[in-house]
Amino acid sequence: MGVVVDGRARVSPDGAMKPYFGNVLTIPYGVIGAGKLRGMALADMAEDVHRWVAEAATGEHFEELVDWVEAQRPEPTVARAYLGVGDGEGTAMACVVSSGMRLPVGEVDFGWGVPAFASYHFPWPGGAGYVMPMPSARGGGDWVVYVHAAPELVRVMEEEPTVFRAPEM
């Protein structure tokens, strides 16, 4: 699983990059075999994910990333999480978790009015899936959650009663 980390505040802690829109991202990831994952407590899995994110959520990491990108030019690169590389148990099913919640969908106007609908859907390379919540263009605090995932992963998500369901009030 890859977790997208926004680097704006890490590169410019003074907030100088806040008014800019665009990607300043890194995608830390981890691979855990299905057998091990089934036997893990949720708290242990959360601790692993937290460790992956914490290692990448620093200004130093983003400065090193800029240096690395400059050294790679003009060779194309891809985040390793998209490649479906396994951990010795075969190929992995990749799923990247991101957030478009800061995208000001209801405030965008290209000259013909604010959108009634905004979409964030495209197939990631290598068959990797993603989960991307965004604010609804209708406002009111509603979300739209885009999911692009393998059928096996969708089945698991649908079987879990707390995934993609509003909490009972």
Residue pairs with C-beta under 8 A, 6 or more apart in sequence:
1 29
1 30
1 49
1 81
1 94
1 95
1 96
1 97
2 27
2 28
2 29
2 79
2 81
2 82
2 94
2 95
2 96
2 97
2 128
3 27
3 28
3 29
3 49
3 52
3 53
3 96
3 97
3 98
4 25
4 26
4 27
4 96
4 97
4 98
4 99
5 25
5 26
5 27
5 28
5 53
5 56
5 57
6 24
6 25
6 102
7 24
7 25
7 26
7 61
7 62
7 65
8 17
8 18
8 20
8 24
9 15
9 17
9 18
10 57
10 58
10 59
10 61
10 62
11 17
11 24
11 59
11 62
11 63
12 18
13 59
17 24
21 103
24 62
26 56
26 61
26 62
26 65
27 79
27 81
27 96
28 52
28 53
28 55
28 56
29 52
29 79
29 80
29 81
29 94
29 96
30 48
30 49
30 52
31 85
31 86
31 87
31 92
32 40
32 45
32 48
32 87
33 86
33 87
33 88
33 89
34 89
35 89
37 45
55 61
69 77
78 125
78 126
79 96
81 94
81 96
81 128
82 94
82 96
82 124
82 125
82 126
82 128
83 94
83 126
83 128
84 91
84 92
84 93
84 94
84 126
84 127
84 128
85 91
85 92
86 92
93 129
93 150
93 152
93 153
94 126
94 127
94 128
94 129
95 128
95 129
95 130
95 131
95 149
95 153
96 124
96 128
96 129
96 130
96 131
97 130
97 131
98 130
98 131
98 132
99 132
99 133
99 134
100 120
100 132
100 133
100 134
100 135
101 133
101 134
101 135
101 143
103 118
103 120
103 134
103 135
104 135
105 115
105 118
105 134
105 135
105 136
105 137
106 114
106 115
106 135
106 137
106 138
106 139
107 114
108 114
108 115
108 118
114 137
115 137
116 137
116 138
117 137
118 134
118 137
118 144
119 146
120 132
120 134
120 146
121 146
121 148
122 148
123 148
124 130
124 148
127 150
129 147
129 148
129 149
129 150
129 153
130 146
130 147
130 148
130 149
131 145
131 146
131 147
131 149
132 145
132 146
132 147
133 143
133 144
133 145
133 146
134 143
134 144
134 145
134 146
135 141
135 142
135 143
135 144
136 142
136 143
136 144
145 164
147 154
147 157
147 164
149 157
157 163
157 164
158 164
